[in-house]
Amino acid sequence: MSLPTTMRAVVIEKTGGPEVLQYRTDYPIPTPGDGQVLVKNTVSGINFIDTYFRTGLYPAPKPEILGREAAGTIVALGPNTEKYNLQIGDRVIWLAAEGYAEYTAAPAATTLKLPDGLSDEVVTASFLSGLTVLSLSRETYEVKAGDWVLLHAAAGGAGYLMTQILKNLGARVIGTAGGAEKVAVVKGLGADHVIDYRSEEGKDWVAAVKQVTGGQGVDVVYDSVGKDTWQGSLEAVKRKGTIVWFGNASGPVPPLPLNLLSPKCVKVARPTLFGYIETREELEAYSSELFDLLTSGKLKVNIHKIYPLAEVQQAHKDLEGRKTTGKLLLKPLAE
């Protein structure tokens, strides 16, 4: 297959705000190395973690192309990829780095064939977030029917999926969201109670959680907000409960004195998805479960907007400005 030598890509050379995202049309196309496949991306995912690398909250070498996932078609194979049963022409989804580009040299070990009947857009809108929330609800804390769960940012990219997964497991879900529109979305997903943190009730959301749970608090808190909610999460969890911090949308959780956990014997976890899918077997197991949920219609995907690659700065502004519900995607290819 004849390939061009340059491609469209978004590059950052230094950390900062959305303005450091540089749209390029002359970036060299990568050559797949050992254990890699070259994928022509049709749609790339935007995740909040991308803003952490852009701002420097998560250090990474620069220059850098952001983006942790994309779907597309394999156009070239590097050496030593045979055992993954991937071929040129396969439609795939991958997890790695450098997704804000037309082409990515992705590890074959984290590249999977897409099932027939699922579009590139639907899978990309649910892949990284979906695997994350499945592992959080299975391994970080095993959610059981009847558990009270507090889910922050329930209308966001991960929260939208997690609300549904929690309800599928039989949990009683208290979601938080900002504004009447987002509250309506979360209620529509089946949440038992939704707190609008912009409303009068939301000014003391901890008290609202206590009231809903009969004064006991929740069995588990899933908190991707971080700095603004960490203290309230400690107050809202019940005795012998669990808090799972898995994001820093408002900034990182400050240093946590362990003695704060003592009065209620609280357990705290700070997981990352890649610790749960380190092996190919783990990745395939969680991916298979996700694909089944999508195919059966038990898991619905909400795509906020698909942005042309050249509009990536606006996409980041919208995401950080909390103007979005569900998933943001990029379209790397030219119209």
KATALIN-V901207 format. One line per field, one symbol per residue. psi: psi as a letter, one per 30 degrees, with the letter a starting at -180 (. if undefined). Layout:
psi=???
//
This chain:
psi=kkklfllklkkkfllaafffjjkkggkkklkkakglkkkjkekkkklffefeeefgejkkkllkklkflllakkflkllhgeffhklkfkklklkclhfilekkjkkffgkkkkkkfkleeeeeffdeeeeeeeeefeeekjklkfkkkkjlhffaeeeeeeeeeeeffgljkjlkljleeeeeeeeffgkekkkjffleeffifeeeeeeeggfellekkjjgeceffeeeeeefklkgakkjkglhegllklkjkffffeeghkkkkilkefffheleeeeeeeeeeeeeeeefgfjkkjjekjklefgeeeeeeeefghglkakklkjekk.
//
